[in-house]
Every structure is written in C-alpha cells, then in structure tokens.
C-alpha cells in the first residue's frame, strides 16, 4: 500500500489521531519501496537518453529535421534528454505515455483521457501539457504506447506489500537486540488514583527514554527504587547487514520486474560487463523498439515506411567503450569490410571525419576469395 492509499483509508471523512510512530513506520516503508522503484526508473531513463535516434530516408541514413528534433530539441522548452526522461518516468509510473505534436514540436502530455472503441480508432481528450490544453486527437495523430498489460508500479507494490512484514520484523529484531536493556525495581506499590499512577508511569517512561537515547544523561532513582543495566556480554551481536540484506531482497525483486540485473541496482561490481549486456538485451533494446515503432507509426505513412523512411533507436551508445580494450576488435571490424572508419568512430563516441577515405570500406587480403589467392600465387610462380 502506497502513501496515497494510506491517506485515503485514514482520512476519508472524520479526523483521525495518528501517532508519531505510525508516521515514521509508513514513511520508512514508502521510502524503501520508492527508492528501489525510482532507482530502476532512473537507470532505464539514463540509458534511453544516451541512445541515438537515427533517421533514414529511402534506406539511407540522413540528419535532417526529424534527427534534430529527437536528438537535440523536440520543443522550445526541453532538450531531447529531458523529454526522454519525462517519457520514461511517465511510462513506468502510469504504464502509459502520450506524446503530442503541436506547431511542429513534440510534448509529453501531463494528463489525458483515452476512449477505446475496440476495432475502431481510439480518441484522446482532456490533453494537458503544463497549463496548456490540447484539442482532442485521434490515435493516428498522437504517439501513444503502453509498457505491458501489467503495470510495473503496481506489481512492485504488490511484491513489497507481501515482503514488508518480514522487513518490519527484521528491523524490529535488530532494534530490540541491539538496544540497551535495564531492570527497574520498585519496593512498594505507588499510591494515588489510577490517573495519578498513569501519569507517574508516563513521566518515568519519558525519563528512561531520554536516559537510553542521549549520549550523556543521568537517570534519577527514587527512594526504594533500584535500576540495573542488563549485561549483554556473551550474547550474539546483531548486524545491520541483516536489515540491509532484506532491503537488497526488495531491490532484487524490483529489478526483476524491470528486467534489470540486480547486481547493477545494488552496486555489485562482479560480472558487471555481463550484467550490462543483459540489461541492454532484455530491458533497453525491447523498450527502444517499442518507442521507435510508436514514433514510426505516427509520423510516417505506410508508403513512406515501406520505401525506407523510418526512425531507428541505436542503443550501442549506452555501453561505455574503452578504446584500448577494443583496439583488436576495431581492427577486425574495419579489416573485414563490415564497417567503415566513420562507423567505428561513432560507436566509440568520436566525431566522424568528413573525407571519402573515412567513408570507404576496406578489406584485408586475408578475407579474399580462394580463387583470387590461388590466382595471385600462380601468377607469382
């Protein structure tokens, strides 16, 4: 249960008295879940914002208006990175996102309503971008897509709801065992009315709380009273790692819902390269294809798309490239004729060279056809 749901359940009609401990407990529960969820969203958002939106015209890569809009400035108020971040956040928080075009600019809608018509075209109304109202649009006029049939945010919430009791128990055990304990002996039963005894107990608990929590404090013992601190020597000292392990479990489940290797979320460095490859393959690549398909469906007609006009989201830039570690692979890619020099420079994050030789494909003699090698050998003999 999220914080909003808790508010609705506790503050519907009449004022309700809520203790400080209830507030602390609810905010702690919400903070752990939100930390794991939004850490995953941030990771996906950062990866998508690093991708290059390549634009093609008749199967030839070009850099024109569409390239500028999707890679630098989709509208007058945002960069492409800001638009992508907002888009990804909306997608995972609400399981759907709507991008509208207005005066040649693209905006992520802050709110909207969708009316489905089955086999007929859907309608989108009550579209708002900031304080601006956008007129009603048909499905063919907007970029709209959903993440999946199941809302990831809700799934993560359900996972946490079933796990939070275990986490609360672990936290409670850690506090109980690691805290200071004492025994207060009172020789005679306090006199007075029930209200007076209750007030005395309340003051006593407040004094003891200050004594245990303050680094330097004094506890006053009255006549006929003795106070002894319980010696914990020999007992098992609890570790905060036990609580951390429970948090890591929640992070693991959250990462699984996003198709993110848990090692990336928890910061483990072992097998990071393999984890990044899995992250790209099972999380970023499918999402990039989903976004590209939604964009192509809207901004290009069927005839244009079939003639080779489309946008392709290149995810290769997400992974950091160490030039020294890939030097041998670069030599093979160029020497085999698979890529030209400018292709490799773009993958490595370098500027392309405006020269014909940098755009040409080269192939070493090692890759020559067997007939040509035999001919060369025979001619030399």
N, C-alpha and C positions, 0 to 999 in steps of 0.2 A: 504493500500500500504506500503510495507516494504522499508527500506532504499536503498536496492539494486535496486528495481524497480524505485525508485525516481531518483537515479543516472542515470539509463539508459534513463529515459524520459527527463532528463535535460542536459545531457552531451553526446548526440549522435554524432553530427557532429561538431558543432561550439561552442566555449567558450560562456558561459552564465554567466552574473553577478548575483550573489546570495547575498542577504542581510544577515546580521548577524541575524536578527530576524527570517528569513526563516530557517537558520541553527538551531537556538535554538528551534524553533517550531518543526521541523522534528525530531531532536534528542530527544526531550521530548516525542513526540508521539511514537517513536520507543522504547524508554526506558520503557514506561509503558507497552506496549504490550509484549516486550521481558521479562520484569520482571515477569509478570503473567505466561507467557508460560513456561519459563525455571524453574520457581519455581515448577510448576506441574511436569515437566520432572524430576527434581531433586528428588521430593518426590517419584515418581514411581521408579526411579533408585535406590534410597536408600533402598526402600522396597524389590526390586528384589535381590539386592546384599546381603541382610540378609537371603534369602531363602537357604535351604539346598537341594542340588541335590542328591537325594537318588538313588542308583543304585541297580538293582535287577538281580539276576541270578537264573533262574528256580524258580521264585516267592519268592526267599529268598534274603533278603537284605544283600548286601556284600559291602565291602570297598576296591576296587582294583584300577586298573589304571584309569578307567573312573571316579570313585569317586574323585581321586586325581586331575585329570585334571579340572573337573568342579567346585570343591570346594576350590582349592588352587592355582594351577599353570597350566593354559591352554597352556602357551608358556613360552619361556625363558625370555621374556621381560615384562610380565604382570602377575599380580595376577588375580584370578577369579573375584574379586570385580572390578578391572579396566576394565576387559573385559566386564562384565555385564553393567557397567556404559556407556562404549562406545557403546555397542549394543543398549541400551535403548535410548540414545541420537540420534543415527543414525535412529532408528526406528521412533521416533516421529518427527524428523526434516525432514526426506526424505520419510517417510511412508513405508520404506522397509529396510531390512538389510541382508547382506550376510556374512556368516561365512565359511571360507575355512580351510581345513586341509592341512598342509604342514610338511612333515617329522615327523608325529605323534603329531603335535602341532596345536592348533586352533587359528585363527586370524579373527578379524572383518575387512572386506575389506573397505578401504577408498573410493574407487570408483570402478565402474564396469558398464558393459553394458549387458542388458538382451535381448535376442531374443526369443520371444514366437512363438511357432509352433502349436498353437491350441491344438489338441488332441495328437500331438507328443511331445517328450521330449524337454524342453527348453534348450537353451545354454546360458552360461555366459562367456563373453570375456572381454578383457581390464581390468582385475582384478589387482588392485594395493593395496599393503599393505605397507604403507610408500613409500619408494623408490623401493621396490621390485615388479617386475612384475610376476604375477602368470599365468601359462598357462591356456588355455581355458578349461572350465569344463562343464560337463553335469549336469542337475538338480539333478540327483541321487547322485552326488559326492559332493554336497555342502549343507549347511544348509541355507535355504532361506525362509523368511516369510515376509508378509506384515501385517500392522496393521488393515487396513479396506479398503473398496472401496473409502472412502472419506479421504483425507489427513487431519489429525487433525490440522496441522500447517496452512493449507490454510483456514480451517473452522474458526479457531480462528482469522485469519487475516481478513476474511470477516465480522465476528462479530464486530471486533474492527473498521473496516472501517465505518460501519454504526453507530457506537457509538461515534467516536472521535469528531464529530461536537458538540455533546452535551457536551462532556468533555471540549472542547475548549471554548464553550460558558460559562460554569460554571466557568472555570479558569479566563476567561476574566472579568466576572461579579465580581468575588472576588477581582481581582486586581483593577478594576475600582472603586468599592465602598469603599474598604479599603485604597486606596491611598489618598495622600494629594492633595487638590484642591486649586486653587488660581485664582484671577482675576487681570489682569494687565491692567490698564487704561492709555492710551496714548492720551494726549490732542490734539496734532497736528499730521497730517499725515507725516510720514518720507519722506524727499525729496530724490532726486537722481534717477538714472536709475533703471529699473526693476531688473537688475542683482545686483546692489548695495543693493536694498531693500531685495532681496532674500538672499544675504549674511548676512545682518543685522539680518534677521529673523532666519537664521541658527545659528548664534552666540548667539542670545537671547535664543533659544531653548536649546542649549548646556549648557548655564549658568543656566537655570532653572532646567534642568535635574540634574546637579551637586548639586544644592541647595536642591532638594527634596530627592536625594538619599544619600547624605553624612550625617553622624550623626551630624557633626558640620560644618556649612557653612554659608556664607554671600552672599546675593543677592544684587547687586548694582542697584539702581533705578536711572535713568537719570532725567534730568530736564524736568518737565512737565509730569512725569510718577508717578503713584501710584500703589502699589501692596498690595492686601488684601487677607489673607488666609480665605477660606470658612470654616465657623464653622459647624462642623458635629454633634454638640450636639443634642440629641433627635432623631437622625437617627438610623436605625437598624444596629447594628454592624455585619458584615458578619463573618462567621466562616469557618476556613479551613476544618472543618468537612464536609461541603457541597462538597468540591472538593474530600475529602477522600471517601465520600460515592459513588461518581462517579467511583473512582478507584476500590472500593470494588465491584461495579456492574460489571466492566470489569473482575475482579478476579472471580466473581461468574460464569460468562458465560464461562470463560476459564476452570474453574474447572469442570463445567458441561460437557464440551467437552471431558474431560479426565475421566469422571465418578468418580470424586473425590468430596466428600462432601466439600462444600465451607467453612465450619467452620474450616477445617484443614488448608486451604490455608490462610485464613485471621487471624488465630491465636486465634479464639474464643475458650474458654475452656468449654463452656456449652455443655453437651451431647457428650463429646469427645469420650467416650467409644463406643457409638452407631455409631458415625461418623467413627471411625476406623474399626468397623465391616463392615459397608457399603463399605468403601474403599477397604477392603480385598475381599469382596464378589463380587463387581461389577467392580473393576479395576484390582487388583493384581491377583486374582485366574484365571480369564479368560486369562490374559496375560501369567501367568505361564503355563497354559495348552497349549497355543499356542506355546510357546517356547519349551516345552517338546515334543510336537507332531512333531515339525520340527526336533528336535535332534534325536528322536527315528526313524523317517522315513529314516534318512540318515545313522546312524551308526549301525542300526540293520536290518537284513533281515526280511522278513515276517515270516520265520520259527523260527528265534530266538525270535522275539517278541511274537508270539503265544505260544512259550514254556516258556515264563515268563522272558525274558531278556528285560529290559527297564529301562528308567530313569524317575523318578517322582520328581517334584519340590515341596518341602514341604514349605508351606507359614506360618506355625504356628509360626515360629521364628520371624516373623515380629512384632508381638504384644508383648509388654513388659509384663512379668509375675511377679506380686508381690506375693512372696511365702506366706506371711501371709494372704493375701486376698483370696487365692485359697486353703488354707490348708484343708478346709472341702471338697472341690471338689476333691482334690487329694486322700483323704481317701476313698471317694466313688468310684473313678475310679479304685483304687487298690483293694478295698474290693469287688467290683462286678466282679473281674476277667477279666475286659475288657482290662486292661493294666498291664504290669509288672512294677517293680520299675525302671528299666533302661529306659523304655518308658517315664515315667513321668519325670525322671531326664533330659532326652534330651529335652523335651518340655520346661522345666524350665531353660534350658541353663547350666545345670550342667554336669560334666563328668560322664560317665557310670561306673558301678562297675563290675570288672572282677571276678564275683563269680556266682555260679549256682543259689543261692537263689535270687539274684537280677534279674535273667532272668526268674524265675518261675512266674506263675500266681496264685494269691491267691483269695479265695472267702470265705466270712463270712457265718455263718450258717443262717443268715437272708435270704440268696438267695438260700437256699437248696430247693429241690423239696418237695412238700407237703407230698408225700409218705414217704420220709425219716424222716421228722419231726414227723409224726404220729407213725412211727416205733420206733423212739427214745423215744417218750412219753410212748408208750405201754410197751417198754422194761423196762423203769424206774418204771412203776407202778407195 
